[in-house]
Amino acid sequence: MSFTTRPEIQGTFGVVASTHWLASASGMAALECGGNAFDAAVAAGLVLQVVEPHLNGPGGEVPIILNDAASGRQVVICGQGVAPAAATIERYRDLGLDLVPGSGLLATVVPGAFDAWMLLLRDHGTLRPREVLEFAIGYAEGGYPLVAGISAKIALVRDLFLSEWPTSAAVYLPGGAVPPPGSRFRNPVLAATYRRLLDEAEAKTSDRDGQIEALRDAWYRGFVANAIDAFCRETEWLDTSGMRHGGLLTGDDMAGWQATKEAPVTYECWGHTFCKTRPWGQGPVFLQQLALLSDSDLASLDPLGPEFVHLVTEAAKLAFADREAFYGDPDFVDVPLETLLSRDYNAARRALIAETASLDILPGQVPGHPGRVDVEAAVRRLQMANDTLGGGEPTLEADLVGGDTCHIDVVDRHGNMVSATPSGGWLHGSPIIPELGFCLNTRAQMFWLDEDHPAGLAPGKRPRTTLSVNLVLRDGEPYMVFGTPGGDYQDQWTLTFALRHLHHGMNLQEAIDAPAFQTDHLVDSFWPRGADLGSLIVESRFPEATIAGLKGRGHRLTLAEDWSLGRLSAAVKDGDLLKAAANPRLMQGYAAGR
C-alpha cells in the first residue's frame, strides 16, 4: 500500500498516539517536562476524560498494559471495578428485569479508572500528581473545542436530558441548547473536583507517593465516594428499561475496592509474543484468533483481497463464540484458557472454516464446561436495538445507543511502553452527579442475569468487558503497543492492523489507514445483547473484486462509508528509533513525537 493520510511519526525522544490531539499533546508535554511514558499516559488519560466525555469519563474504567524498561517486566493494571455488594441476580429479577439496563444507575459498578491511573503513576511514573493533573484541569476550567461527535451525541439525548436528567442538562445544554461543534466548552465543576482532590492531598503531605495515596483515599473513601453514595441512594432516573431506578453502588463498595496488577496472558507465533489481559476482558479472543490463523500463509494473501477478509472474519466468528461461551471474571469462574489457546483445540476449530461464510455461532466443546450460547434469544433481542436511549457500547455508528471509547499509546526513549483503553462514564449513559461534574459508568450491562453463565452477575465480580490493550515483543524484546476503541470490534480491528503490519510490511500509518472490516456475527456485549448472523461490514474503499468475492462466499455484506471503521493508534520501539501513528477517521486522533 503506497497511500497514507499522513506520515508515520518517527523520533528518538518519545512518541504519543491517541484518539484526540489534545491528549497526545498533553502526553508529549509531560515527556518534555521530564516525565516518562507512564507519566505521559496518565496526563493524556485524564485529558481524554475531559475532552471526550461522550467516550469516557472519570466515572469509567480502564485496562492498562505496560513494559517497565527498568525491570524488564510486562504488567497489566486492571482498572475495571466490580459489581456492588447489593447487585444480585435476585435483586434485578425482583425489579422485573431480565437484562441489566443499558443506562442509568442500576448499570453502575465501582468506577475503576482513577485508581488505575494513580497506581500507574505511583509505581511507575516520576512526576507529582499536580504535574499530571494540570492538563485536565486546564481544559475543564478554561475550555476545549467540541468535536462534532460530542455535539451530535448531546443532540441525540437532548430531550432525555431536559425531561428526565436535569443534572446532565445543566452541564451539557447551556441555555437549553446543544453547543455547536467547535465551540469552547467548559466543565468548571469537574475542574473544581480535581482541584479539591489536589488541595486535600497536598495539605496532608509533601511526599509524592503520600499525595497519590491521599488522592486515592479522597476518591474512594472521601468526598467523591460520599457524593456517589448519596446520589445512588437518594435519586431515581429513567433508564433503558423504561422505568426509573436508583443505584446499588455504596460508599462501602467504593472503599473496599482498588486497582490490581497481574501478569498478562501471552501467545507466541511468528517470532512475536502477544500480551493481553486475562478473560475479565475480551483480550484473549485476539490470541485465539492468532492460534486459529497461525498455520495459514497470510503473507501470500492480498491484505485487501477477499481470501484474507474471509479467513480473518471466519476465525473471528469462532473465537468470539468461545468468548461468549467461556469468558468471565477468572476470580469467580474457571475459564479454560489453556485449552482455548492450545494447538490441538484450534486445529479442530480451524477445520470448521469453510469456503463460504458461516451462518451459525459455534462455540467449542471443553470437558467440564457447558459452553452454551443462546443464539435464538440474541437474534430476537437484536430487534430491540435503537429503541431506547442511552444503552450500548459506543461504536462508531451515530445511533441512539452509540458513542465510542478512547485509546492511548506511549513509548519513551528508555523503552517504557504503555497501552491503555479508557472507557465508561459516557455523558449519555448516566446522569451527572452535580457535586462532581461527571457521571457514572454503565458497565454492569455486560453481566448476564443467569447464575450458570460465566459472565453471570455476582457481587464483587468484574463484568466481562470488551476493553482491550496490546503489547507485542519481537524476538523477546518489547516492540509495539497499539489499540482502538470499538466494543466488540476492538479485537477485530487490532488483529487486522497487526496482521497487515507484521505479514504485509505495512508501516504503522499504512496499516491503520488501510480499509477496515468487521462482523456482528457474535452475541453483542452491550444492551440489548443482540446477534446479527452472517453479517460482514466493510469500508466501501475495498476493491470491487473483493466486495464481489465476499458476496459470492455468502457473507451478508454491508458497505460502510469510506473512512468510517476503526480508531486505531500504535507506537513502536525499533532499536533506537521510535515510531507512532494514529487514526485519521473522525479527524481527531493524532500521533506526536520527536
DOMILUM-159426 format. One record per residue (C-alpha): y, z, x; residue number from 1; chain; residue in one letter. Coordinates in Angstrom, 1 decimal, padded with zeros to 4 digits. Layout:
// DOMILUM-159426
v,w,u,resi,chain,resn
Y,Z,X,NUM,A,A .
...
// end
This chain:
// DOMILUM-159426
v,w,u,resi,chain,resn
000.0,000.0,000.0,1,A,M .
003.3,-001.0,001.5,2,A,S .
005.8,000.1,-001.1,3,A,F .
007.2,003.6,-001.3,4,A,T .
010.2,005.0,-003.2,5,A,T .
011.4,007.0,-000.2,6,A,R .
010.2,007.7,003.4,7,A,P .
007.7,010.3,004.4,8,A,E .
009.8,013.1,005.8,9,A,I .
009.0,013.9,009.5,10,A,Q .
010.2,016.6,011.9,11,A,G .
009.1,019.3,014.3,12,A,T .
011.0,022.4,013.0,13,A,F .
009.9,022.8,009.4,14,A,G .
009.3,020.9,006.1,15,A,V .
009.5,022.0,002.4,16,A,V .
008.5,019.9,-000.6,17,A,A .
008.7,021.0,-004.2,18,A,S .
009.3,019.9,-007.8,19,A,T .
013.1,020.5,-007.6,20,A,H .
015.6,019.6,-004.9,21,A,W .
017.4,022.9,-005.2,22,A,L .
014.2,024.8,-004.4,23,A,A .
013.4,022.5,-001.5,24,A,S .
016.9,023.0,-000.1,25,A,A .
016.7,026.8,-000.6,26,A,S .
013.4,026.8,001.3,27,A,G .
014.9,024.9,004.2,28,A,M .
017.9,027.2,004.2,29,A,A .
015.5,030.2,004.6,30,A,A .
013.9,028.4,007.5,31,A,L .
017.3,027.7,009.1,32,A,E .
018.2,031.4,008.7,33,A,C .
015.3,032.3,011.0,34,A,G .
012.6,032.8,008.3,35,A,G .
009.1,031.4,008.4,36,A,N .
007.2,029.3,005.9,37,A,A .
006.4,032.4,003.9,38,A,F .
010.0,033.4,003.5,39,A,D .
010.9,029.8,002.6,40,A,A .
008.2,029.7,-000.1,41,A,A .
009.4,033.0,-001.7,42,A,V .
013.0,031.8,-001.7,43,A,A .
012.0,028.4,-003.2,44,A,A .
009.7,030.0,-005.7,45,A,G .
012.3,032.4,-007.0,46,A,L .
014.8,029.5,-007.3,47,A,V .
012.3,027.5,-009.3,48,A,L .
012.2,030.3,-011.9,49,A,Q .
016.0,029.8,-012.4,50,A,V .
016.4,026.0,-012.2,51,A,V .
013.2,025.0,-014.1,52,A,E .
013.0,027.6,-016.9,53,A,P .
011.1,025.2,-019.1,54,A,H .
008.4,025.1,-016.5,55,A,L .
008.1,028.6,-015.2,56,A,N .
009.9,031.9,-015.1,57,A,G .
009.9,035.5,-013.8,58,A,P .
007.5,036.5,-016.6,59,A,G .
004.9,034.0,-015.4,60,A,G .
002.2,033.8,-012.8,61,A,E .
001.4,032.1,-009.5,62,A,V .
-001.6,031.4,-007.3,63,A,P .
-000.7,031.1,-003.6,64,A,I .
-002.8,029.8,-000.7,65,A,I .
-001.7,030.2,002.9,66,A,L .
-002.6,029.7,006.5,67,A,N .
-001.3,032.5,008.7,68,A,D .
-000.9,031.0,012.2,69,A,A .
-000.8,034.3,013.9,70,A,A .
-004.2,035.4,012.6,71,A,S .
-005.7,032.0,012.1,72,A,G .
-006.8,033.1,008.6,73,A,R .
-006.6,031.3,005.3,74,A,Q .
-005.8,033.6,002.4,75,A,V .
-005.4,033.3,-001.4,76,A,V .
-002.9,035.6,-003.2,77,A,I .
-003.8,036.0,-006.8,78,A,C .
-000.6,036.4,-008.9,79,A,G .
-002.5,036.0,-012.2,80,A,Q .
-002.0,039.0,-014.4,81,A,G .
-004.7,040.4,-016.6,82,A,V .
-005.2,041.0,-020.4,83,A,A .
-003.7,044.2,-021.8,84,A,P .
-005.9,047.2,-022.5,85,A,A .
-005.5,046.7,-026.2,86,A,A .
-006.4,043.0,-026.1,87,A,A .
-009.9,043.0,-027.5,88,A,T .
-011.6,040.2,-029.4,89,A,I .
-011.8,042.5,-032.4,90,A,E .
-008.1,043.1,-032.4,91,A,R .
-007.4,039.4,-032.7,92,A,Y .
-010.1,038.9,-035.4,93,A,R .
-008.6,041.8,-037.4,94,A,D .
-005.4,039.8,-037.4,95,A,L .
-007.3,036.8,-038.9,96,A,G .
-007.2,034.7,-035.7,97,A,L .
-010.0,032.6,-034.2,98,A,D .
-007.8,031.4,-031.3,99,A,L .
-005.2,033.3,-029.3,100,A,V .
-001.8,031.8,-030.3,101,A,P .
-000.2,029.3,-028.0,102,A,G .
003.1,031.0,-028.1,103,A,S .
004.7,034.4,-028.8,104,A,G .
003.8,038.0,-027.7,105,A,L .
000.1,038.0,-028.6,106,A,L .
-000.4,035.4,-025.9,107,A,A .
001.0,037.6,-023.1,108,A,T .
-000.8,039.1,-020.2,109,A,V .
000.7,041.1,-017.3,110,A,V .
003.3,038.9,-015.6,111,A,P .
002.0,038.4,-012.0,112,A,G .
004.4,036.1,-010.2,113,A,A .
006.9,038.7,-009.0,114,A,F .
004.3,040.9,-007.4,115,A,D .
002.6,038.0,-005.7,116,A,A .
005.8,036.8,-004.2,117,A,W .
006.7,040.3,-003.0,118,A,M .
003.2,040.7,-001.5,119,A,L .
003.6,037.4,000.4,120,A,L .
007.0,038.4,001.6,121,A,L .
005.9,041.9,002.8,122,A,R .
002.7,040.9,004.6,123,A,D .
003.6,037.5,006.0,124,A,H .
007.3,037.0,005.8,125,A,G .
010.1,038.2,008.1,126,A,T .
013.3,038.2,006.0,127,A,L .
014.7,041.0,003.9,128,A,R .
014.5,040.9,000.1,129,A,P .
018.2,040.2,-000.3,130,A,R .
018.0,037.3,002.0,131,A,E .
015.3,035.5,000.0,132,A,V .
016.7,036.6,-003.5,133,A,L .
020.2,035.5,-002.8,134,A,E .
019.5,031.8,-003.6,135,A,F .
018.0,032.5,-007.0,136,A,A .
020.8,035.0,-007.8,137,A,I .
023.4,032.4,-006.8,138,A,G .
022.1,029.7,-009.1,139,A,Y .
021.6,032.2,-012.0,140,A,A .
025.1,033.6,-011.7,141,A,E .
027.0,030.5,-010.5,142,A,G .
025.1,027.9,-012.4,143,A,G .
023.0,024.9,-011.7,144,A,Y .
022.9,021.3,-013.2,145,A,P .
020.4,021.0,-016.1,146,A,L .
017.8,018.3,-015.5,147,A,V .
017.1,016.1,-018.5,148,A,A .
013.8,017.8,-019.2,149,A,G .
015.4,021.2,-019.8,150,A,I .
017.8,019.8,-022.4,151,A,S .
015.0,017.9,-024.1,152,A,A .
012.9,021.0,-024.3,153,A,K .
015.7,023.1,-025.7,154,A,I .
016.4,020.4,-028.3,155,A,A .
012.7,020.4,-029.4,156,A,L .
012.8,024.2,-030.1,157,A,V .
016.4,024.4,-031.2,158,A,R .
015.5,025.1,-034.9,159,A,D .
012.9,027.7,-033.9,160,A,L .
015.4,029.5,-031.7,161,A,F .
018.1,029.5,-034.4,162,A,L .
015.8,030.6,-037.2,163,A,S .
013.2,032.8,-035.5,164,A,E .
014.0,033.6,-031.9,165,A,W .
017.7,034.5,-031.8,166,A,P .
017.4,036.2,-028.3,167,A,T .
016.4,032.8,-026.9,168,A,S .
019.2,031.0,-028.8,169,A,A .
021.7,033.4,-027.3,170,A,A .
020.7,032.2,-023.8,171,A,V .
019.8,028.5,-024.3,172,A,Y .
022.0,027.5,-027.2,173,A,L .
025.6,028.5,-026.3,174,A,P .
027.7,028.0,-029.3,175,A,G .
024.5,026.9,-031.2,176,A,G .
024.5,023.6,-029.3,177,A,A .
021.9,022.1,-026.9,178,A,V .
023.5,022.0,-023.4,179,A,P .
023.6,018.4,-022.2,180,A,P .
021.8,017.1,-019.1,181,A,P .
023.9,017.5,-016.0,182,A,G .
025.9,020.4,-017.5,183,A,S .
026.3,023.5,-015.4,184,A,R .
024.1,026.2,-016.9,185,A,F .
024.1,029.9,-016.1,186,A,R .
021.9,032.9,-016.8,187,A,N .
024.0,035.9,-015.9,188,A,P .
021.6,038.4,-017.4,189,A,V .
018.8,037.2,-015.1,190,A,L .
021.2,037.4,-012.2,191,A,A .
022.1,041.0,-013.2,192,A,A .
018.3,041.9,-013.4,193,A,T .
017.8,040.7,-009.8,194,A,Y .
021.0,042.5,-008.6,195,A,R .
019.9,045.7,-010.2,196,A,R .
016.5,045.4,-008.5,197,A,L .
018.1,044.9,-005.1,198,A,L .
020.6,047.7,-005.6,199,A,D .
017.9,050.2,-006.6,200,A,E .
015.7,049.2,-003.7,201,A,A .
018.5,049.3,-001.1,202,A,E .
019.6,052.7,-002.4,203,A,A .
016.2,054.1,-001.8,204,A,K .
015.7,052.9,001.8,205,A,T .
017.0,050.7,004.6,206,A,S .
013.4,049.9,005.6,207,A,D .
012.5,046.2,004.9,208,A,R .
008.9,047.0,003.7,209,A,D .
010.1,050.0,001.8,210,A,G .
012.6,047.9,-000.1,211,A,Q .
009.9,045.4,-001.0,212,A,I .
007.8,048.3,-002.3,213,A,E .
010.7,049.6,-004.3,214,A,A .
011.2,046.2,-005.8,215,A,L .
007.6,046.1,-006.9,216,A,R .
007.9,049.6,-008.3,217,A,D .
011.0,048.8,-010.3,218,A,A .
009.4,045.7,-011.7,219,A,W .
006.0,047.2,-012.7,220,A,Y .
006.9,050.9,-013.2,221,A,R .
010.6,051.0,-013.6,222,A,G .
013.3,049.4,-015.8,223,A,F .
011.7,045.9,-016.0,224,A,V .
008.4,047.3,-017.2,225,A,A .
010.2,049.6,-019.7,226,A,N .
012.1,046.7,-021.2,227,A,A .
008.9,044.7,-021.6,228,A,I .
007.1,047.6,-023.1,229,A,D .
009.8,048.2,-025.7,230,A,A .
010.2,044.5,-026.5,231,A,F .
006.4,044.1,-027.2,232,A,C .
006.3,047.3,-029.3,233,A,R .
009.4,047.0,-031.3,234,A,E .
009.7,043.4,-032.3,235,A,T .
007.6,040.7,-034.1,236,A,E .
008.1,037.0,-033.6,237,A,W .
006.8,033.8,-035.2,238,A,L .
004.0,032.1,-033.1,239,A,D .
001.7,029.1,-033.4,240,A,T .
-000.5,031.0,-035.9,241,A,S .
002.4,030.6,-038.4,242,A,G .
002.7,034.4,-038.6,243,A,M .
004.9,037.0,-036.9,244,A,R .
003.3,039.3,-034.3,245,A,H .
004.3,041.9,-031.8,246,A,G .
002.8,042.2,-028.4,247,A,G .
-000.1,044.2,-026.9,248,A,L .
001.3,044.5,-023.4,249,A,L .
002.5,048.0,-022.4,250,A,T .
004.1,049.7,-019.5,251,A,G .
000.8,051.2,-018.6,252,A,D .
-000.7,047.7,-018.3,253,A,D .
002.1,046.8,-016.0,254,A,M .
001.8,049.9,-013.9,255,A,A .
-002.0,049.5,-013.5,256,A,G .
-001.9,046.0,-012.0,257,A,W .
-001.0,044.5,-008.7,258,A,Q .
-001.5,041.1,-007.0,259,A,A .
-004.5,040.9,-004.7,260,A,T .
-005.7,038.9,-001.7,261,A,K .
-009.0,037.2,-001.3,262,A,E .
-010.8,034.6,000.8,263,A,A .
-010.7,031.0,-000.5,264,A,P .
-013.7,029.1,-001.8,265,A,V .
-014.4,026.3,000.6,266,A,T .
-016.2,023.0,000.7,267,A,Y .
-016.8,020.8,003.8,268,A,E .
-017.0,017.0,003.7,269,A,C .
-015.7,014.0,005.7,270,A,W .
-014.7,016.3,008.6,271,A,G .
-012.4,018.3,006.4,272,A,H .
-012.6,021.8,004.9,273,A,T .
-011.0,022.1,001.5,274,A,F .
-009.8,025.6,000.4,275,A,C .
-009.3,026.6,-003.2,276,A,K .
-009.1,029.7,-005.4,277,A,T .
-012.1,031.4,-007.0,278,A,R .
-013.1,030.4,-010.5,279,A,P .
-010.5,032.6,-012.2,280,A,W .
-008.6,029.3,-011.7,281,A,G .
-010.0,025.8,-012.1,282,A,Q .
-009.7,025.2,-008.3,283,A,G .
-013.4,024.9,-007.6,284,A,P .
-013.6,021.9,-010.0,285,A,V .
-011.8,020.0,-007.2,286,A,F .
-014.6,021.0,-004.8,287,A,L .
-017.3,019.9,-007.3,288,A,Q .
-015.7,016.5,-007.6,289,A,Q .
-015.8,016.2,-003.9,290,A,L .
-019.5,017.2,-004.0,291,A,A .
-020.2,014.5,-006.6,292,A,L .
-018.3,011.9,-004.6,293,A,L .
-019.4,012.9,-001.1,294,A,S .
-022.2,010.3,-000.9,295,A,D .
-020.0,007.4,-002.1,296,A,S .
-018.5,004.8,000.2,297,A,D .
-015.0,005.5,-001.1,298,A,L .
-013.2,003.7,001.8,299,A,A .
-014.8,000.4,000.8,300,A,S .
-013.3,000.7,-002.7,301,A,L .
-009.9,-000.7,-003.6,302,A,D .
-007.8,002.5,-004.4,303,A,P .
-006.1,000.6,-007.2,304,A,L .
-009.3,-001.1,-008.4,305,A,G .
-011.5,-000.4,-011.5,306,A,P .
-014.5,000.7,-009.5,307,A,E .
-012.5,003.5,-007.8,308,A,F .
-010.8,004.7,-011.0,309,A,V .
-014.1,004.6,-013.0,310,A,H .
-016.1,006.5,-010.3,311,A,L .
-013.4,009.2,-009.9,312,A,V .
-013.0,009.6,-013.7,313,A,T .
-016.7,009.9,-014.3,314,A,E .
-017.0,012.5,-011.6,315,A,A .
-014.1,014.4,-013.2,316,A,A .
-015.9,014.4,-016.6,317,A,K .
-019.0,016.1,-015.1,318,A,L .
-017.1,018.7,-013.1,319,A,A .
-014.8,019.7,-015.9,320,A,F .
-017.8,020.0,-018.3,321,A,A .
-019.2,022.6,-015.8,322,A,D .
-015.8,024.3,-015.6,323,A,R .
-015.8,024.8,-019.4,324,A,E .
-019.4,026.0,-019.4,325,A,A .
-019.4,028.4,-016.5,326,A,F .
-016.0,029.4,-015.2,327,A,Y .
-014.3,032.8,-015.9,328,A,G .
-013.0,035.8,-014.0,329,A,D .
-015.7,036.5,-011.4,330,A,P .
-014.9,040.2,-011.6,331,A,D .
-016.3,040.1,-015.1,332,A,F .
-018.8,037.2,-015.2,333,A,V .
-021.4,035.8,-012.8,334,A,D .
-020.1,032.3,-012.1,335,A,V .
-023.0,030.3,-010.4,336,A,P .
-020.6,028.7,-007.9,337,A,L .
-023.1,028.3,-005.1,338,A,E .
-025.3,026.2,-007.4,339,A,T .
-022.4,024.2,-008.8,340,A,L .
-021.3,023.2,-005.3,341,A,L .
-024.8,022.6,-003.9,342,A,S .
-026.0,019.3,-002.7,343,A,R .
-029.2,019.2,-004.9,344,A,D .
-027.4,020.1,-008.1,345,A,Y .
-024.7,017.5,-007.6,346,A,N .
-027.2,014.8,-006.6,347,A,A .
-028.8,015.3,-010.0,348,A,A .
-025.4,015.4,-011.7,349,A,R .
-024.3,012.2,-009.8,350,A,R .
-027.2,010.3,-011.3,351,A,A .
-025.5,010.7,-014.7,352,A,L .
-022.7,008.4,-013.6,353,A,I .
-023.3,005.1,-015.2,354,A,A .
-021.6,001.7,-015.0,355,A,E .
-020.0,002.4,-018.4,356,A,T .
-017.8,005.3,-019.5,357,A,A .
-019.5,008.5,-020.7,358,A,S .
-018.5,009.5,-024.2,359,A,L .
-020.2,012.9,-024.1,360,A,D .
-019.3,016.2,-022.5,361,A,I .
-022.4,017.1,-020.4,362,A,L .
-022.5,020.4,-018.7,363,A,P .
-025.3,021.0,-016.2,364,A,G .
-028.2,023.4,-016.6,365,A,Q .
-028.2,026.5,-014.4,366,A,V .
-031.0,029.1,-014.9,367,A,P .
-029.7,032.4,-016.3,368,A,G .
-026.5,030.8,-017.6,369,A,H .
-026.3,029.4,-021.1,370,A,P .
-023.7,026.8,-020.2,371,A,G .
-022.8,025.8,-023.7,372,A,R .
-019.8,023.8,-024.8,373,A,V .
-018.8,023.5,-028.5,374,A,D .
-017.6,019.9,-028.3,375,A,V .
-017.6,019.3,-032.0,376,A,E .
-015.2,022.1,-032.6,377,A,A .
-012.9,020.9,-029.8,378,A,A .
-012.7,017.4,-031.2,379,A,V .
-011.8,018.9,-034.6,380,A,R .
-009.1,021.1,-033.0,381,A,R .
-007.5,018.0,-031.4,382,A,L .
-006.3,017.1,-034.9,383,A,Q .
-004.1,020.2,-034.8,384,A,M .
-002.3,019.1,-031.7,385,A,A .
001.5,018.9,-032.0,386,A,N .
001.5,020.6,-035.5,387,A,D .
003.1,023.8,-034.3,388,A,T .
006.0,024.5,-031.9,389,A,L .
005.6,026.3,-028.6,390,A,G .
002.0,026.2,-027.6,391,A,G .
000.2,024.4,-024.8,392,A,G .
000.4,023.9,-021.1,393,A,E .
003.2,022.0,-020.1,394,A,P .
002.1,018.5,-019.2,395,A,T .
004.4,015.5,-018.8,396,A,L .
004.4,014.5,-022.4,397,A,E .
007.6,015.1,-024.2,398,A,A .
006.0,016.6,-027.3,399,A,D .
006.4,019.8,-029.1,400,A,L .
003.8,021.7,-027.2,401,A,V .
004.6,020.2,-023.8,402,A,G .
006.5,021.2,-020.7,403,A,G .
005.2,021.4,-017.1,404,A,D .
004.7,023.7,-014.2,405,A,T .
006.1,023.8,-010.7,406,A,C .
004.8,023.4,-007.1,407,A,H .
005.9,024.2,-003.6,408,A,I .
004.5,023.3,-000.2,409,A,D .
005.9,024.6,003.1,410,A,V .
004.8,024.1,006.8,411,A,V .
006.8,025.6,009.7,412,A,D .
006.7,024.8,013.4,413,A,R .
004.4,027.7,014.1,414,A,H .
001.7,026.3,011.9,415,A,G .
002.2,028.7,009.0,416,A,N .
001.4,026.9,005.7,417,A,M .
001.9,027.8,002.0,418,A,V .
000.9,026.0,-001.2,419,A,S .
002.0,027.7,-004.5,420,A,A .
001.9,026.6,-008.1,421,A,T .
004.3,028.9,-010.2,422,A,P .
004.0,028.6,-013.9,423,A,S .
004.3,030.5,-017.2,424,A,G .
007.2,032.3,-018.8,425,A,G .
008.3,028.9,-020.3,426,A,W .
011.5,029.1,-022.3,427,A,L .
009.7,027.5,-025.3,428,A,H .
006.7,029.8,-025.1,429,A,G .
008.0,033.3,-025.9,430,A,S .
011.3,034.9,-027.0,431,A,P .
013.8,036.0,-024.3,432,A,I .
013.9,039.7,-023.6,433,A,I .
017.6,040.3,-024.0,434,A,P .
018.0,043.1,-021.3,435,A,E .
016.3,041.0,-018.7,436,A,L .
017.3,037.3,-019.3,437,A,G .
013.7,035.9,-019.2,438,A,F .
010.7,035.6,-021.5,439,A,C .
007.0,036.5,-021.0,440,A,L .
004.0,034.2,-020.3,441,A,N .
001.5,032.9,-022.9,442,A,T .
-001.4,032.7,-020.5,443,A,R .
-003.8,034.6,-022.8,444,A,A .
-004.1,031.5,-024.9,445,A,Q .
-006.6,030.4,-022.3,446,A,M .
-009.1,033.1,-023.4,447,A,F .
-011.8,032.4,-025.9,448,A,W .
-012.3,034.8,-028.8,449,A,L .
-016.0,034.7,-028.1,450,A,D .
-017.9,037.5,-026.4,451,A,E .
-020.5,035.2,-024.9,452,A,D .
-018.1,032.7,-023.3,453,A,H .
-017.5,033.2,-019.6,454,A,P .
-013.8,032.9,-020.3,455,A,A .
-014.0,035.2,-023.3,456,A,G .
-011.2,037.7,-023.8,457,A,L .
-011.7,041.3,-022.5,458,A,A .
-009.2,044.0,-021.5,459,A,P .
-008.2,043.8,-017.8,460,A,G .
-009.7,040.3,-017.4,461,A,K .
-007.9,037.4,-015.9,462,A,R .
-007.6,034.3,-018.1,463,A,P .
-009.3,031.2,-016.5,464,A,R .
-006.2,029.2,-015.7,465,A,T .
-005.6,025.6,-014.7,466,A,T .
-003.2,026.6,-011.9,467,A,L .
-004.5,025.2,-008.6,468,A,S .
-003.4,025.2,-005.0,469,A,V .
-004.8,023.3,-002.0,470,A,N .
-005.2,023.8,001.7,471,A,L .
-007.1,021.5,004.0,472,A,V .
-008.4,021.9,007.5,473,A,L .
-009.2,018.9,009.7,474,A,R .
-011.9,019.5,012.3,475,A,D .
-011.3,023.2,011.8,476,A,G .
-007.5,023.1,012.3,477,A,E .
-005.1,023.7,009.4,478,A,P .
-003.8,020.3,008.4,479,A,Y .
-002.4,020.0,004.9,480,A,M .
-001.1,021.8,001.8,481,A,V .
-000.5,020.0,-001.4,482,A,F .
-000.5,020.4,-005.2,483,A,G .
001.0,019.5,-008.5,484,A,T .
001.9,020.8,-012.0,485,A,P .
000.0,019.4,-014.9,486,A,G .
-002.5,021.8,-016.5,487,A,G .
-005.9,020.2,-016.8,488,A,D .
-004.6,017.2,-014.8,489,A,Y .
-003.9,019.2,-011.7,490,A,Q .
-007.3,018.8,-010.0,491,A,D .
-007.4,015.2,-011.2,492,A,Q .
-004.1,014.1,-009.7,493,A,W .
-004.6,016.0,-006.5,494,A,T .
-008.1,014.6,-006.0,495,A,L .
-006.8,011.1,-006.3,496,A,T .
-004.0,011.8,-003.9,497,A,F .
-006.4,013.4,-001.3,498,A,A .
-008.9,010.5,-001.5,499,A,L .
-006.2,007.9,-001.1,500,A,R .
-004.7,009.7,001.9,501,A,H .
-008.0,010.5,003.6,502,A,L .
-010.0,007.4,002.8,503,A,H .
-007.5,004.6,002.4,504,A,H .
-005.0,005.5,005.1,505,A,G .
-002.0,006.0,002.8,506,A,M .
000.7,008.3,004.2,507,A,N .
001.8,011.3,002.0,508,A,L .
004.5,009.4,000.2,509,A,Q .
002.4,006.3,-000.4,510,A,E .
-000.4,008.4,-001.9,511,A,A .
002.0,010.2,-004.1,512,A,I .
003.7,007.0,-005.3,513,A,D .
000.5,005.1,-006.0,514,A,A .
-000.3,004.5,-009.7,515,A,P .
-001.9,007.6,-011.2,516,A,A .
-004.6,008.1,-013.9,517,A,F .
-006.1,011.0,-015.8,518,A,Q .
-008.7,011.8,-018.5,519,A,T .
-008.6,014.2,-021.5,520,A,D .
-012.4,013.9,-021.8,521,A,H .
-012.7,017.7,-021.5,522,A,L .
-012.0,020.8,-023.5,523,A,V .
-008.3,021.4,-023.2,524,A,D .
-007.4,024.7,-021.6,525,A,S .
-004.5,025.3,-024.0,526,A,F .
-004.0,025.9,-027.6,527,A,W .
-005.4,024.4,-029.8,528,A,P .
-008.2,023.6,-027.3,529,A,R .
-009.0,020.1,-028.3,530,A,G .
-011.0,017.3,-026.6,531,A,A .
-010.4,013.5,-026.5,532,A,D .
-013.8,012.0,-025.7,533,A,L .
-013.8,008.8,-023.6,534,A,G .
-010.1,008.8,-023.0,535,A,S .
-008.5,007.4,-019.9,536,A,L .
-004.8,007.3,-019.4,537,A,I .
-003.4,005.0,-016.6,538,A,V .
000.1,004.1,-015.5,539,A,E .
000.8,000.6,-016.6,540,A,S .
001.6,-000.3,-012.9,541,A,R .
-002.1,-000.7,-012.3,542,A,F .
-003.1,-004.4,-011.7,543,A,P .
-004.0,-006.3,-014.8,544,A,E .
-007.5,-006.9,-013.4,545,A,A .
-008.0,-003.1,-013.1,546,A,T .
-006.9,-002.5,-016.7,547,A,I .
-009.2,-005.2,-018.0,548,A,A .
-012.1,-003.9,-015.8,549,A,G .
-011.7,-000.4,-017.2,550,A,L .
-011.6,-001.6,-020.8,551,A,K .
-014.7,-003.6,-020.0,552,A,G .
-016.5,-000.4,-018.8,553,A,R .
-015.9,001.2,-022.2,554,A,G .
-013.0,003.5,-021.4,555,A,H .
-010.7,004.3,-024.3,556,A,R .
-007.7,003.2,-022.4,557,A,L .
-004.1,004.3,-022.9,558,A,T .
-001.3,002.7,-020.9,559,A,L .
001.3,005.3,-019.9,560,A,A .
004.8,004.4,-018.8,561,A,E .
005.3,003.4,-015.2,562,A,D .
006.1,006.4,-013.0,563,A,W .
005.0,009.0,-015.6,564,A,S .
001.8,010.7,-014.4,565,A,L .
001.8,013.3,-011.7,566,A,G .
004.3,015.5,-009.9,567,A,R .
002.6,015.9,-006.5,568,A,L .
004.1,017.2,-003.3,569,A,S .
002.5,017.7,000.1,570,A,A .
003.1,018.8,003.7,571,A,A .
001.1,018.3,006.9,572,A,V .
001.0,019.5,010.4,573,A,K .
-000.4,016.7,012.6,574,A,D .
-000.2,018.1,016.1,575,A,G .
003.4,019.0,016.8,576,A,D .
004.6,016.6,014.1,577,A,L .
005.3,018.0,010.6,578,A,L .
005.4,015.7,007.6,579,A,K .
006.2,016.1,003.9,580,A,A .
006.6,014.1,000.7,581,A,A .
007.4,014.7,-002.9,582,A,A .
007.1,013.0,-006.3,583,A,N .
009.8,010.6,-007.4,584,A,P .
008.8,010.8,-011.1,585,A,R .
011.3,012.5,-013.3,586,A,L .
013.8,012.2,-010.4,587,A,M .
013.9,015.8,-009.3,588,A,Q .
011.1,016.5,-006.8,589,A,G .
012.2,016.2,-003.1,590,A,Y .
010.9,016.9,000.3,591,A,A .
013.2,018.1,003.1,592,A,A .
012.7,018.9,006.8,593,A,G .
013.9,018.4,010.3,594,A,R .
// end
